[in-house]
Amino acid sequence: MEYRKLGKTGLKISNLSFGASSLGSVFHDTREKESLEAVFAAIDGGINFIDVSPYYGHYKAETVLGKALRQIPRDKYILSTKVGRYGKDGVNTWDYSGKRATESVYESMERLGIDYIDIINVHDIEFQAALPGGLQKVCDETLPALVALKEKGIVGHVGITDLQLKNLKWVIEHCPEGTVESVLNFCHYCLNDDELLDYLPFFEKHDIGVINASPLSMGLLSLRGVPDWHPAPKPLVEACAEAARWCNSQGYPIEKLAVQFSVANPRIAGNLFSSANPENVRRNIEWANTPADPEMVAHVRQIIGNQQRVTWCNS
């Protein structure tokens, strides 16, 4: 496993990293025993960065992950969780107030069974853009609350996450320099969309660590295809499905190619994938440790064609 510096945080994280959303049964029903084994497989395989959120499975992912972490030495992992986006009884809620952010951190630590969070993120800031106060509230209220916890030694570093790269840039530009130490963006550095490349110089200028999530673009780059809730437009779904079928005909799973493509960029510290299946975890680690076939990468991107960089709004 390769380990890369995360901006100015001083942390070195595995280029393939573990996203714990699957532990919350976000994609399909999961078994707790198997979920715990998936976490153990990630750690045993050299993955040292784990990302989660109270939102995933409406607190379930943090709860299940906590059961695993209680059995793993604290120095074996770097943990990231989030504030701002929640859910209960199947209903999504958003609260980016400083008060709720502070409460959320302590609640997450209790579920996770830890007394220190390495990175705390404001989750999916685009939702606050549509609420009173807009993104300025993230700058004026959410982030200062997290910085206060950092000063108390409760959290180590502060970051922001979003699908829309322009929102990450806007918040960084409207906060005191150094407030945001890392960004987590998803579905913008994968075989069908590499828009993250356009923003790397900006993040690097500010010494901000970059984490890329979902090399499979939330299922677009898989033979199984997207779940019903996937927000991608139909032409993009069809183009990726064609690419997946072609890869299958070559005996080279598109999932393998997608993981290899994402982890190869040394300017991106970590690449999050999620699975509650330990065998899938081991398979992803194996894939990440071998280089992609450049001719296959080029052909897949050619198949996707004019659907490259087609994106969607979060939901």
Secondary structure, DSSP 8 states (H G I E B T S, - for coil): --EEE-TTS--EEESEEEEGGGGGTSSS---HHHHHHHHHHHHHTT--EEE--TTTTTTHHHHHHHHHHTTS-GGG-EEEEEESEEEETTEEEE---HHHHHHHHHHHHHHHT-S-EEEEEE--THHHHTSTTHHHHIIIIIHHHHHHHHHTTSEEEEEEEES-HHHHHHHHHTS-TTS--EEEEESSSBTTB-THHHHHHHHHHTT-EEEEE-TTTTTTTSSS---TT--S-HHHHHHHHHHHHHHHHTT--HHHHHHHHHHT-TTS-EEEE--S-HHHHHHHHHHHTS---HHHHHHHHHHHGGGTT------
